[in-house]
Amino acid sequence: MGASGSKARGLWPFASATGGGGSEAAVTEQALVRPRGRVVPQFVFTRRGSMFYDEDGDLAHEFYEETIVTKNGQKRAKLRRVHKNLIPQGIVKLDHPRIHVDFPVILYEL
């Protein structure tokens, strides 16, 4: 349970190319790999908001409207989720900075 076959096939990122014991050169080569491409900042100050505004200017994750359904002469109220006319919240400034997910750092507690 919980184990995948990728380790046995040599696809595990910390396994050597031979899949077995591996050599010291392969281990040191992986330890010295530098990221390529753009430089990733170490802190994140903003995020995309997960809430929406409705026509009234209310802010929430989900909006529902109450509808009256008549079934067998009985009136019954149901909630129906609103999907139209919602405006995304946009970019939200974080209260305190977070560590970027792609920043290579090891966190430990003493």
C-alpha positions as CSV (number, residue, x, y, z in Angstrom):
1,M,0.0,0.0,0.0
2,G,1.3,3.4,-0.9
3,A,4.2,2.2,-2.9
4,S,4.5,2.8,-6.6
5,G,6.5,0.8,-9.1
6,S,8.4,3.9,-10.3
7,K,11.2,3.3,-7.8
8,A,11.9,-0.2,-9.2
9,R,12.0,1.2,-12.8
10,G,14.6,3.8,-12.0
11,L,12.2,6.7,-12.4
12,W,12.5,7.8,-8.8
13,P,14.3,11.2,-8.8
14,F,16.7,10.1,-6.0
15,A,17.5,6.7,-7.5
16,S,20.6,6.2,-9.7
17,A,20.3,5.4,-13.4
18,T,21.2,1.8,-12.8
19,G,18.3,1.3,-10.4
20,G,20.5,-0.6,-8.0
21,G,23.1,0.5,-5.5
22,G,24.3,3.3,-7.6
23,S,27.7,4.9,-7.7
24,E,29.0,7.8,-5.6
25,A,29.4,9.9,-8.8
26,A,25.7,9.8,-9.6
27,V,24.8,10.8,-6.0
28,T,27.2,13.8,-6.1
29,E,26.0,14.8,-9.6
30,Q,22.4,15.0,-8.4
31,A,23.4,17.0,-5.3
32,L,25.2,19.6,-7.5
33,V,22.4,20.2,-10.0
34,R,21.6,23.9,-10.4
35,P,18.2,25.0,-11.5
36,R,18.0,26.2,-15.2
37,G,15.8,28.9,-16.7
38,R,14.3,31.8,-14.7
39,V,15.3,32.6,-11.2
40,V,12.6,31.8,-8.6
41,P,12.1,34.4,-5.9
42,Q,12.2,32.9,-2.4
43,F,9.1,34.6,-1.0
44,V,5.5,35.0,-2.3
45,F,3.6,38.2,-1.4
46,T,0.4,37.7,-3.4
47,R,-1.9,34.9,-4.4
48,R,-5.0,34.5,-6.6
49,G,-8.2,34.9,-4.7
50,S,-10.5,31.9,-4.5
51,M,-13.7,33.9,-3.8
52,F,-16.2,35.7,-6.0
53,Y,-18.3,38.9,-6.0
54,D,-21.9,38.8,-7.0
55,E,-24.1,41.6,-8.4
56,D,-24.7,43.1,-4.9
57,G,-21.0,43.2,-4.1
58,D,-21.1,40.4,-1.6
59,L,-17.9,38.3,-1.4
60,A,-18.1,34.5,-0.9
61,H,-16.8,31.1,-2.2
62,E,-20.2,30.0,-3.4
63,F,-23.6,31.7,-3.9
64,Y,-27.0,30.1,-3.7
65,E,-30.5,31.4,-4.5
66,E,-33.7,30.1,-3.0
67,T,-36.3,28.8,-5.4
68,I,-39.8,27.7,-4.6
69,V,-40.7,24.3,-6.1
70,T,-44.4,23.1,-6.2
71,K,-44.7,19.3,-6.1
72,N,-48.0,17.6,-5.6
73,G,-49.6,20.8,-4.4
74,Q,-46.8,21.3,-1.7
75,K,-44.6,24.4,-1.9
76,R,-41.0,23.6,-1.0
77,A,-38.0,25.8,-1.0
78,K,-34.8,24.6,-2.6
79,L,-31.3,26.2,-2.8
80,R,-29.9,26.4,-6.3
81,R,-26.2,27.3,-6.8
82,V,-25.5,30.5,-8.8
83,H,-22.9,30.3,-11.6
84,K,-23.6,33.3,-13.7
85,N,-22.7,37.0,-13.1
86,L,-19.9,36.2,-10.6
87,I,-16.7,38.3,-10.7
88,P,-13.4,36.7,-9.5
89,Q,-11.8,38.3,-6.5
90,G,-8.5,38.8,-8.3
91,I,-5.0,39.1,-6.7
92,V,-5.0,39.1,-2.9
93,K,-2.1,40.4,-0.9
94,L,-0.9,38.0,1.8
95,D,-0.7,39.2,5.5
96,H,2.9,37.8,5.8
97,P,5.1,36.4,3.0
98,R,5.2,32.6,2.3
99,I,8.1,30.6,1.0
100,H,7.8,29.9,-2.7
101,V,7.0,26.2,-3.6
102,D,9.9,26.0,-6.1
103,F,12.5,27.5,-3.8
104,P,15.0,24.8,-2.8
105,V,15.2,25.0,0.9
106,I,15.0,22.5,3.7
107,L,13.1,23.5,6.8
108,Y,13.8,21.8,10.1
109,E,13.1,22.5,13.8
110,L,15.7,22.4,16.5
